[in-house]
Amino acid sequence: MAKTTEDLLAEAEIKDIHIRYCRANDRLDEELMRSCFHPDAVIALHEELDLEAFIALGKKMLAQYTVTWHNTGNQLVEVDGDSAWAEHYTISSHRLPAGDKGPERDFVAYGRYIDRMERRGGEWRIARRTMVVDYTRFDPVPPSDSPFGSRGGARDRSDPSYTLKTGG
């Protein structure tokens, strides 16, 4: 069956939610994270969590890294009226500082987000998410200078993605 213009618009909105989700993780932006999920959403990791427990866990887990970089790859979306099924492939990189557990290293996770999306009040959000980690790896970080003189990003609203957007 051919997709309608409404289906294509819904797909674009759903894909945008996943991109915002990646940004919310990397910028530690709880408000942006909440905007991706319905308030009664269920997120299945190692156990099922409600939205507030998921955000609290994410905040705790992400705090141990000096930088994170979540990337979205293949995105498959199937719209059925006011609900949709979506699968988003992801590669997530996490820089661990040197410490008791060893030298500075990168933890890279390859996985998928499998979502039940719902449009409520005209707005698409995640109603249920299952996170699947297909495999992981740890890589040592060789000493190097920041390329091109870049100062790197920030894990808050001082990041250039926020400051340039607001004219800063």
Secondary structure as UniProt FT lines:
FT   HELIX           5..27
FT   HELIX           30..34
FT   TURN            35..36
FT   STRAND          37..44
FT   STRAND          48..50
FT   HELIX           51..62
FT   TURN            63..64
FT   STRAND          67..80
FT   TURN            81..82
FT   STRAND          83..96
FT   TURN            100..101
FT   STRAND          105..120
FT   TURN            121..122
FT   STRAND          123..140
FT   HELIX           147..149
FT   TURN            157..158
FT   HELIX           160..163
FT   TURN            164..167
//
